[in-house]
Amino acid sequence: MKTLLLLAVSAGLVLGQTSNRAAVRTTGQFEQDGYVVYSIYVASGQEDLEQLSISAALPAGTRYLESVQTPLEATYEGVRSDTVSWSVGKLERDTVMGPFVFRIKLDGTVSEVPATIQAAVGYERPVPELVESPAPQGTLIPLANTGSISFDQRGTLNASGANGPVPVGDTGVVLFIPEGAVSERVTLTFTRLSVGANKLPTTDPPTWWCSLYQITSEPQVRFAKSISVALPARRALTPGIETSVFTTNDLDNWQKAAGSPSLKMPAERSIGFGTGGFSQFGGGCISQFGFTSCGFSTGFGFGGFGAFGYVEQDNLKGKVTGSTIGTSAIGALTTPPSINTVLIGARP
């Protein structure tokens, strides 16, 4: 695997797993049609990096389909020997660039693929160096389209029986209902819908829709406290990008939610890489690497729909500084805070 990655960079680079100058991380997800997209992020430390080469190795048993997204300041260089590569002239200090996204499909020789893949970033200045991502980890699991969760006045309870964030089945949705938000037992159901098959609002500038969900409750409910929910995006996002929310009860008459788009994320609510995370945003939403996280203070039960999206031209820039996301750029990729630390620690 290392040989494949080295094909994309200069022969004179010093090989290293970690560096205080750069970091590279990856994340993958199944699309609803069964294809897989992988996303690569690169972060710089406290020095500008120049003449960068970024590469990612295809998992065994897969076939490359296409490049999906390349940041505006990067160039897609193609595929060679099962390695996808890009080049970047300069990455300013303390900056995350990404996602670099490509699509693959399983070729029939394997039944599963890893959740992360091997990737590397090489650069010529300030010194020639090559930094690799950690070895591939985990198994990528397709998300269920529908899931339900029940809770009462105690709120959502984690595996230890404590009030905290919990997954909603196998949907990838993560929900936090604080204690005292409801006075009776409530069941919420989240159903992921196809963006392409439904009528969504027209915006200027255009919006790229991260996700579309139907959210229902039984019985109807109005929350006494703000709740938080993290919804999987259709593909990984540039962290910290402002996200808009539109709601409707009939998939026709859409209304932009109050407080949308949200303000940029403050430091104490920094979000981790890959696994998502969320906090209480007072009615707004914010993007993480693979999730759209929102706060709500109203109720469900109307068979309502929520569409979450961002201004397409903003994400295509594919670059954000560490100060924007409330942590160092390298720290955002390598040492993210836990979900509980972010969420529970930020409660008023």
Secondary structure as the mmCIF struct_conf table of DSSP 4:
data_model
#
loop_
_struct_conf.conf_type_id
_struct_conf.id
_struct_conf.beg_label_comp_id
_struct_conf.beg_label_asym_id
_struct_conf.beg_label_seq_id
_struct_conf.end_label_comp_id
_struct_conf.end_label_asym_id
_struct_conf.end_label_seq_id
HELX_RH_AL_P HELX_RH_AL_P1 LYS A 2 LEU A 6
TURN_TY1_P TURN_TY1_P1 LEU A 7 ALA A 8
BEND BEND1 VAL A 9 VAL A 9
TURN_TY1_P TURN_TY1_P2 ALA A 11 GLY A 12
HELX_LH_PP_P HELX_LH_PP_P1 LEU A 13 LEU A 13
STRN STRN1 VAL A 14 GLY A 16
BEND BEND2 GLN A 17 GLN A 17
BEND BEND3 ASN A 20 ARG A 21
STRN STRN2 ALA A 22 PHE A 30
TURN_TY1_P TURN_TY1_P3 GLN A 32 ASP A 33
BEND BEND4 GLY A 34 GLY A 34
STRN STRN3 VAL A 36 SER A 44
BEND BEND5 GLN A 46 GLU A 47
STRN STRN4 LEU A 49 ALA A 57
HELX_LH_PP_P HELX_LH_PP_P2 LEU A 58 PRO A 59
TURN_TY1_P TURN_TY1_P4 ALA A 60 GLY A 61
STRN STRN5 THR A 62 GLN A 69
TURN_TY1_P TURN_TY1_P5 LEU A 72 GLU A 73
STRN STRN6 ALA A 74 ARG A 80
TURN_TY1_P TURN_TY1_P6 SER A 81 ASP A 82
STRN STRN7 THR A 83 LEU A 91
BEND BEND6 ARG A 93 ASP A 94
STRN STRN8 THR A 95 LEU A 106
BEND BEND7 GLY A 108 THR A 109
BEND BEND8 SER A 111 SER A 111
STRN STRN9 PRO A 114 PRO A 114
BEND BEND9 ALA A 115 THR A 116
STRN STRN10 ALA A 119 TYR A 123
STRN STRN11 ARG A 125 ARG A 125
BEND BEND10 PRO A 126 VAL A 127
STRN STRN12 GLU A 129 GLU A 132
HELX_LH_PP_P HELX_LH_PP_P3 SER A 133 PRO A 136
BEND BEND11 GLY A 138 GLY A 138
STRN STRN13 THR A 139 THR A 139
HELX_LH_PP_P HELX_LH_PP_P4 PRO A 142 ALA A 144
BEND BEND12 ASN A 145 ASN A 145
STRN STRN14 THR A 146 PHE A 151
STRN STRN15 ASP A 152 ASP A 152
TURN_TY1_P TURN_TY1_P7 GLN A 153 ARG A 154
STRN STRN16 GLY A 155 GLY A 155
STRN STRN17 LEU A 157 LEU A 157
TURN_TY1_P TURN_TY1_P8 ALA A 159 SER A 160
BEND BEND13 GLY A 161 GLY A 161
STRN STRN18 ASN A 163 ASN A 163
STRN STRN19 VAL A 166 PRO A 167
TURN_TY1_P TURN_TY1_P9 GLY A 169 ASP A 170
BEND BEND14 THR A 171 GLY A 172
STRN STRN20 VAL A 174 PHE A 176
TURN_TY1_P TURN_TY1_P10 GLU A 179 GLY A 180
BEND BEND15 ALA A 181 ALA A 181
BEND BEND16 SER A 183 GLU A 184
STRN STRN21 VAL A 186 ARG A 192
BEND BEND17 VAL A 195 VAL A 195
TURN_TY1_P TURN_TY1_P11 GLY A 196 ALA A 197
BEND BEND18 ASN A 198 ASN A 198
BEND BEND19 ASP A 204 PRO A 205
STRN STRN22 THR A 207 GLU A 218
BEND BEND20 PRO A 219 PRO A 219
STRN STRN23 VAL A 221 ARG A 222
BEND BEND21 ALA A 224 LYS A 225
STRN STRN24 ILE A 227 PRO A 232
BEND BEND22 ARG A 234 ARG A 235
TURN_TY1_P TURN_TY1_P12 PRO A 239 GLY A 240
STRN STRN25 GLU A 242 GLU A 242
STRN STRN26 SER A 244 THR A 248
BEND BEND23 ASN A 249 ASN A 253
STRN STRN27 GLN A 255 LYS A 256
HELX_LH_PP_P HELX_LH_PP_P5 ALA A 257 ALA A 257
TURN_TY1_P TURN_TY1_P13 ALA A 258 GLY A 259
BEND BEND24 PRO A 261 PRO A 261
HELX_LH_PP_P HELX_LH_PP_P6 SER A 262 PRO A 266
HELX_RH_3T_P HELX_RH_3T_P1 ALA A 267 ARG A 269
BEND BEND25 PHE A 273 THR A 275
TURN_TY1_P TURN_TY1_P14 GLY A 282 GLY A 283
STRN STRN28 CYS A 285 SER A 287
BEND BEND26 PHE A 289 GLY A 290
STRN STRN29 PHE A 291 PHE A 296
BEND BEND27 THR A 298 THR A 298
STRN STRN30 GLY A 299 PHE A 300
BEND BEND28 PHE A 302 PHE A 302
STRN STRN31 GLY A 304 VAL A 311
HELX_RH_AL_P HELX_RH_AL_P2 GLU A 312 LYS A 317
STRN STRN32 LYS A 319 THR A 321
HELX_RH_AL_P HELX_RH_AL_P3 GLY A 322 ILE A 325
TURN_TY1_P TURN_TY1_P15 GLY A 326 GLY A 326
BEND BEND29 THR A 327 THR A 327
HELX_RH_AL_P HELX_RH_AL_P4 ALA A 329 THR A 334
BEND BEND30 THR A 335 THR A 335
HELX_LH_PP_P HELX_LH_PP_P7 PRO A 336 SER A 338
HELX_RH_AL_P HELX_RH_AL_P5 ILE A 339 GLY A 345
TURN_TY1_P TURN_TY1_P16 ALA A 346 ALA A 346
#
